[in-house]
């Protein structure tokens, strides 16, 4: 099997894998899926993702279809490099292989400009035309005209707050802090039309390529707020050269006043997803981030 054959007959890939007719090398691929590098007969490689056989939960219906739709949509913008989808089957996803490289300041600056270009491509509404996932959890992508604060509270904060409370990951005090943020969400400002966002842009979903460019992988793509992508980038220590990324982004497309104070608000979404998936280990981070969001809002009110 060579790349041309695979593109023409993607449905044959599972059979070739079952009969070990493709060289398969396990690689790192995130916290959910099993990942491997598949080396084809013509020397080309693809990156393949499958649902682990011993996973704690069954493969959600439409899981790989959602990722494939998001990758294609981000790639259509022609801005940030995104691997091409080669195979999209219900239980397998294969993408063009991206040779990894080292982070450089130049790549970080190019990524900042490219990310601004991606966001500028826009979206017809908040949400998307396909059912969404973030991690292994469903994410409601029902298209919505906004305004953004109401949509963000209803679709991105409250569902994962409820899951986190129901699962015992957040106690009453932590939940109350998030509820205060939701109750005051209209006061944060920064409302904008929907941007074309990655949606799960923590640093682990950046691939620094050997071509000295930064590639986007593992999206939860949808129409959202561009500040959410930027805020998520700063989580968990941030990527190398984050200051260069943000400076280049702001030069290409300046951010609205008060964006720094809104960073914790935007980070709450992904942190609540973490408590919903991984449990109480992230409860302190959720509470601290909600407090920071409220403090920033109070400072802005005093300064105003």
N, C-alpha and C positions, 0 to 999 in steps of 0.2 A: 504494500500500500504506500503510494506516494501522496504528496499534498494535493495534486490535481485530482487524483482518484477520490481522496477523502472529501474534497469540496463537492465533488459530483455525487458522492454516495455516502453522506454522513451517517445514514442509518446502519451502515455496515461496521462502524467502529466497534460497538460492543462485541460483535462476533469475532473480530480480529483480536480483541483483548482477551476474550474467553479462551481462545485457542493459542494465546501467547505468540502471536505472529507479529507483534510490535514490541520493541524494546521499551520497557516501562521502568522509570526510575522515580521512587518517591521523593517528593520535595515538600518544603513547608508551604502551607496553603491556608492558614487561618485556624480558627478555633472550632469550626463546624464541619467542614468537608474534608474528605481525603483528597490529596492532590498529588499529581505525578507529571513527570515530563515524558512525553511519548516521542521517540525518535523514529521517523519514518524511513522508508527504503531509499528515498532520494536525499537523505541527510537533514531534511527539515525537521523541526521539533514543534510540538504543540503542548500547551499546558492544559491538563484535563482535571476536572473536578467531579467527584462522585459523592454520594451520600454514604457515610461509613456503615458497613454491615452490622456493626454492634452498637449503633447509635441508640441513645436513650429514648428517642422519639422517632416515629416513622417520617419518611420524606414527605414534607407538606406538598400538596398538589399545587402545581404551578411554580414551584420554587425556582427551578433553573430557567423556566420561561421568563420569569420576572427579571432575573439578572441579565439574561440575554437581551431583553427589550431595553433595559436601562443602559447597557453597554452600547447598543446600536444608537440609541437616542443621543447619548453623550458624544459618540463618535461623529454623528451627523453634523455637529456644530463645527467640526474642522478646526478646533482650537487646541485643547489639551490632548496629547497622545492617549489613545484608548485602544487596547488590543482588539483586533477583529474577531468576531465570533465565527468559528469554523464549523462547529457542531453544536446544535442545541436540541437535545432530546429530553424527554421527561425525567430521566434519571442520570443524565450526563451532560456536561458542558465542556467544550474544548475551544481554546483560544489560541491565536498566534502566540508563539513563544517570544518573550522579551528577555534578551540577555541582560542580567543584572550588572550594574556598575557601582561606582562610588558617588556619594553625594558631593556636589561642588557648589560653591556660591553662584557660579554662572548658571547652572541648571536650576537652582532655586529661584533666581531672578526671572529666568525664562518661564518657569512654572507660574510665578505670580502673575505675569502678563497673560499667559495662556489661560489661567483660571478666570481672570477678568473677562477674557473673550468668551469662554464657555458660559459664564453667567449672563453676559450680554445677549447671548443667543435666545434667551427668554423661554417662556412656556405659555401655552394658551390659558392656563389656569393653575391654581395651586393643586397639587396632586398629579395624577397621570392617567393615561388611558389603559393602564394594565394594573392588575392587582399587585400590591407591593409586599415586600418583606424587608425586615431589617434584622440581620442575624437570621435566626430561625423563626422569628416571630412575624405574624402578619402585620402589615402596616397599611392603614386605610388610605388609599390613593384616590378615592372618589373625587373627580374634578370639582373644584369649588372656586367661585369668583373672589372669595375673600370678604372683607379685608383680612390681611395677614394675621393680626393679633388673634382674632376670633378663631380663624382656621388653625393656627398653631396650638392654641389651647385645646380645641376640641379634638384635633386629629393627631397631635404629636405629644402632648403632655398628659392629658387626662386618661387616655387608654392605658398607658404604661404605668401611670400612678395607680390606677385600679388594679392592674396585674401585680404590681409590686406589693400593695397592701394585702390583696387576697392571698398571695403566696407567702406572706409573713416576712418579706424582706424589709419593709418599712413599718415602723411603729407609728402611733398616733401623732407624736410630736413632729417626726419627719414629714408625714403626710400633710400635717397642718401648715408647715412652711411652704410646701409646694402649692397647696390650695391658696395661700395668701398671694403667691406669685400669679396664679391663674386669675384670682379675683381682681388684681390690679394690672392685668396685662395690657389693657388699653392705655395705661399711663407711660409705657416705656418708649413710645414713639418709634420712629424708624420704619414706618409702614412703606412698603415699596411694591411695585408690580412683581409677579412671579418671575424668578430667575431660573435658569436651567442648572440644577444643583446635583452634586454627587449624592448627598444625603447621608453618608456614613463615612465622612472624610477624616477619621482619626488617622494618625501618622502611619499606622500599619497598612493602610490601603493606598499608600503611595509606593510606587515601584521606581527606584532610581535606576535608569537604564544605562547600559554601556555606551549608548549614543549620546550621553550627557543631556538627556531629557528626563522629565518626571512623567511617568505613566499612571493613569488612574485605573484601579481594579476594585472589584467587590463593591459595586455601587448599590445604594438604595435610591436610585435616581427618581426625581420628580420635580415638579414646579414648586419652588420654595423660596426662602429668603437667602440671599447670597451671604449674609452675615453668619448664617448657620454653618455653612461649609468652613468659613474662616475660623469661627469659634471652635469647631470640632478639631481643627488642625492643632490647636493649642493644648488639647487634652493629653494626658498621660506622658508629659514631658515634651511634647511637640516634636516635629521633625528637625533634622539638621538645618541650620540657616533659616529658621522661621522668620527672623527679622528681615532677611533679604526678600523672602517670599512676600511678606506683608507690604514692605516698602515698594516693591515693583508693582504689586496689585494696586495699591493706592495711587501710584503714579499713573497707571493705565486707566483706573476708574475710581475716583475718590469716594470714600465712604461717607455716609450721612453723619451729622453731628450726633454725639452720644454713643457712637458704636462701641467704644471701649466699655462703657457702663452696661451695655447690653450683652456682652460676651457671656456672663454666667447664665442669663436667660436662655440663650441659644444652646448652651452646653447642657442644660437640664434634660433636653430630649434624650440625648445619647446616654446620659448617666441613668435616667429612669429605665431605658432599655436594658442597661446592665443589671440593675436591681431586679428587673422582671426576669432576666435570663439566668443570672449568676447568683442572685440572692443577696443576703444582708452584708456581704463583704463590701458592697458599694454604697451602703446606706449612709455612712458618714459623709461620703463625697456628695451625695444628693443633698443632704441637709446643709452642708457648708456652701454648696453652690447656690441653693435657694436663698440662704442668708445673704450671700454676696450680691445676688440680684436685687434683693430688697434694699440693701444698703446703698447700692448704686442708684436705685430709683429715688431713695430719700435724699441723697446728695444732689441729684439732678433737680429735685423739687426745691431744695433750699437755694441752690445756685440760681435757679430760674426766678 
